Amino acid sequence: MAQVAGDDPVPLWRLFWRMGGWITLIFLVFLAAMTLFSVLSLNLANRFDSEGRETSAEVLDKYETVTTDSDGDRETTYYFVLQYETQRGDTIEITRSVGTGIYRRTDPGERIPVWYLESEPDRIEINRGENRSASVITQWIALAFGIAALVAMWFPARWAVAAVRARRYGARETAQVTGTKATNYRVNNRHRYRLTWKEQSGRMGQSLAYKEEQLDGYRPGETITVYQGIKRAWWSGDVGERPGPTDG
């Protein structure tokens, strides 16, 4: 049968995960990545403030690369091949990605101002303060992912708590299966399905999402057990059975 965990009460965390709580993890991963990038950019900006040295770099060459993603979208990246001399007399040659504007208005042979780190002369800023700007931008992006994570956590957490509360305190009733219905999303290009039922009061209900074959054992007209919550009923096949006697 298509149950989460047999007849045993399903843990709160597992219900949270099945109700979409896993999406929270995705946002948290992006939040961590953006936060790390922001910290690294800020540290680099502080280094440029303390040991950045300005010089003039010659554009030896410039070129662009085009990549295509799985959706067919094309992305162009622009590069300069730069050569400059440090205050210590060292000649540095590096290849560095640049913005569209400076790429189009600068030709090979021209010189542009750059800032390099005295302790790491092959690390440069073409636009002074670009690392600090990147840090600020990623901080805002991280904030957006943080808010998204809270929203993604709130809804499945609320549903999971409601389901556990209904199983623990709600009236245990029977309902009549009316069939299954396909959801609007797919996993591995296969629709997920929900079991649908009609309660004794006439109210309609539906289960969590399952693979179609997991619900093959339930036919219209069969009887299932549901627990009444404040706003809806929850199928025992989703939430498990209440511990102890199950009469009434």
Summary of the structure (lengths in Angstrom):
residues: 248
radius of gyration: 29.6
end to end distance: 22.3
largest distance: 88.5
contacts: 694
relative contact order: 0.18
helix: 38%
strand: 35%
